[in-house]
Amino acid sequence: MATPAQWLEGARPRTLPAAVAPVLAGTGVAAFLDSAVWWKASLALVVALALQVGVNYANDYSDGIRGTDADRVGPLRLVGSGVATAAHVRRAAFLAFGVAAVVGLVLAVTTAWWIVLVGAVCIVAAWFYTGGEKPYGYLGLGEVMVFVFFGLVAVTGTTYVQTGSFPLASLYAAVGIGALACAILVANNLRDIPTDREVGKRTLAVVLDEERTRYLYAFLVGLAVVALVGVALETTWLTLLAVVFLVPAVPALRLVLSGTTGRGLVPVLQRTGTAELVYGGVLFLALLLPR
């Protein structure tokens, strides 16, 4: 029976910046437009966190029952390590998705009913990343879906529920946040190339090979910088202060480009997560200040 500490570790709290950052960025744009609705922003944050925890438990369950987590470098896998049963981890994933669905329904009722459909698609995408007979995470599509759902949908959706619109600044911010969220997954899959190959898990990193995956990581960090310029052109030059995200991102980039492998890449995940949180947090503050 897993302990509370093990359940917490299994939820992978270090991935939570990928849920917090898009809400901060999207709310920042809403605040700049003088349209922030703080209780809706809070509910959007709950939805994002619940989805992130849900997808983490769902991945733990699906990879665990397939045996792909039997010899994996990184955080504790509840099913793969045997500290929790597959049924219990699946139940935890569904509970997290249920929280996201209920809170998301409140946002839909108070904003627009079509948001229910968007929320349902998000939950389905979260489950089938590694779940089902043909999970898209095993087909090299994980990064695409992370960019779409933890970037484009999360940021522009947060702005929409508060403003009722899709301003261009929100789209630029979504590209930057999505790029860094993608970079986290790229670093994770770069680390796992050897074990993923052994079990037949064809992530994008496996398809591209190690060298091109490292260049992809660098491209995503650069894309986040370019997107930041777009936000500044649509709003205020103060948003360029978010370039401070490079403070944790550059050391991570050096590790990636230096050929680091295995456990040596664990700090890259941590620093990239920090970089994304800094990116979203500074954008939020910079867009809030003019108001």
N, C-alpha and C positions, 0 to 999 in steps of 0.2 A: 504494500500500500504506500503510495507516494506521500511524502510529507508536504505541508504547506509550502515550505521553502523550495521543494522540488517542483511543485506545481507552478510556482512563480517563475522558476528558472525555465521550465518548459514553455511558459508563455513568451519567453524571449524578450524581456523588457528592453534590451538594447535595440530592438527594432522599432520601438514605439515612437522615436523621433519621426519616422516615416509617416506616422498618423498625425502627430501634432503639427509638424511643419506646414502641411498644406492648409490646415484650418487657420493657422496664424497668417499665412500669406493671403488667403482668400478674404479673411476678415479685415486685413490691412487695407486691401483695395476698397472694400465696402466702407471702411472708416474714412478713407480719403475722399470718397464720393458723398460723405456725410450721411450715409445710409446704414451704418452698422446697427444691427439688432443683437444685443449682447446675449440674450437668452437663447436666440437661435444659433449663435456662434457656439455657445456652450453645448447645445444639443448636437450640433455637427461634430464637435470634438468627441462627445461620447460615442457617436456612431463610428467615427474613424478609429477610435481606440478599440472598440468592440470588434470591428471588422479585422483589425490587425491581429488581435489576440486570437480571434476565431480562425483566421487563416494559418496562424502559427500552430495551433492545436490540430487543425485539419491536416496540415502537412506532416506533423508528427505522427498522426494516426495512419495516413495513407502510405507514407514512406516506411513506417514501422511494419505494417502488415505485409508489405512487399519485400521486406528484408533489406532495403537500400540504406537503412540507418545502422546496420549491424556493426560497421567499422568506419565510423564517420568522425572526422576532426571537427571540433567546435562545441557549442553548448549542449547541455544534456538533452537527449531524446528520451522522452518518457516511455514510449512503446519499445523502441529499439534497445534501450538499456534494461527493460523488464521491470522498472520501478512502478509502472502503472499498466493496467490492462488496456487493450485496444478499445474496448467498449467504453471504459471510463473517459478516455481521451476524446473519443468521438462525441460523447455526451457533453464534455466541456466545450468542444468546438460548436456544437449546436446551441448550447446555452449562450455563448458569446454572440453567435449569429442572431439568436432570438432577441437579445438586448438591442443589437443594432437595428433589427427590424421594427421593434416596438417604438424606439426613440425616433427612427426614421419616419415612421408612420405619423408621428406627431408633427414633424417638419412638413410632411406632405399635406396633411390636413390644413395646416396654417399657411401653406405656400401654393402648391400646385399638385394635383393628383398624379400627374405623370411621373412625379418623383418616386412614387411607389414602384413603377416599372424599373427605373434606374437602380433603385435599391435592391430589387430582386435580381437584376443582372449582376450587380456587385457581389451578392452572396453566392450566386451560382458560379461566378468566375473564381471566387475565393475557394470554393470547394473543389472545383475541377482543375485547379492548378496542379495538384498531385493526386486528386481523387478520380474515381471512375475507371473504366476500362482503358481509355486513351487520354490520360491527363496531358493538357497542353504544355505543362512544365517539362514534360519528357520529350517534347517535340520542338524545343528551341524557341518557344513563344512566351516564356515567362517574362522576359524583359519588356516585350511589347505590352503585355497586359499590365505590368507594374506601372509603366509610363502612362498608360491610358487611365487606369483606375486610381493610382496613388498620386498621379500628377494632374492630368487634364480634368478628370471627373471630380476629384477631391477639391481642388482649388477653385475651379469655376463653379462647382456646385455649392461650395461654401459661400461664394460671393452672390450667387443667384438667390439662395434662400433668404438673403438679407436685402438685396437690392432689386430683385426681380429682373435682372439684366445680365448680359454677358460682356462686360467691358473688355476691350483689347488688353488693358493692363493685366487683367486677371488671367488671360490666356498666356501672356508672356511669363507671368509668375508661375503658371502651371507647367510650362515647358521647363523652366529652371528647376522647380521642385521635382518634377517627374524625372529629369535627367539624373539628379542626385539619388533619388529613390532607386532608379535603375542601376546606378553605380554600386549601390549596396549589394544588389543581387548579383551583379557582374563579379564583384569581389568574392562573394560567397561561392559562386559557381566556379570561379577560377581556382579557389582553394580546393574544391571538391572534384576537379577534373579526373584525377586518378581513380577515386572510388566510384564516381558516376560511370566512368567507362566500363569498369568491371561488372557493374550490375545492369548495363544497357540503358542508363538514363541519359538521353541525348539532349542535354541542356544546350543553350546557345554557345556556352564556353566550350563544350565538347565538340560541337559542330565547327566552330571557328578555329579551334586549336589555341594553345596557350599564348603564343605571341600576339595573335590578332585580338584575343580577348583583352590583353593588357593595353593595346592601343584603343580598344573600344572604351575602356575605363577612362583613359586620358581624354578621348573625344567627348564623353559625357560631362566631365568636369569643365571642359572648354565651352560646351553648349550652355551650361548653367551661367557662365560669365556673359555670354552673348545675350541670353534671355534677360539678364539683369539690365543690360543697356536698353532693351526694349521697354522694360517696366519704367525706367527712368525717363525715357522719351515721352511716355504716356502720362506720367505723374509728376514726380519731382526728382531733382538730382540727388536728394538725400538718400534715395534708395540704392545709390551706388555704394553707400557705406556697407551694404551687405556683401561686398567683395571680401570682407573680413572672413568669410567662410573659407577662403583659401588658406587661412592659418592652420586649420586642421587638415584641409584637403591636400595641400602640397606635400606634407610628409607622407601621407597615404599614397599619393601619386608616385613619389620617389620609391616607396617600397614595391609598388606594383611594377614599375618600369625597371627596377633593379633585378627582377627575376626571382623575387622572394616566393617561396612555395609553402604549402602545408600550414602548420600552426603559425608560421611567421606572418601569414596574411590576416590573422585574427585582429591585430590592431588596425588594419585597414578598414575592416567593417565598423569598428568602434569610431574611428576618426571620420569616416564618411557619414555615419549617422549623426555625429556631432556637427559636421559641416552642413548637413541638410537642416538640422535644427537651428543653427546659427543663421543660415540663409533665410529661413522663414521668419525667425524671430526678429532679425534686424529689419527685414522688409516690413513687418508689422509695425515696429516702432517708428521707422522712417515715414511710413504712410500715415501714421496716427498723429505725428507731431504737427504737420501743417494745419490740422483741424483744431 
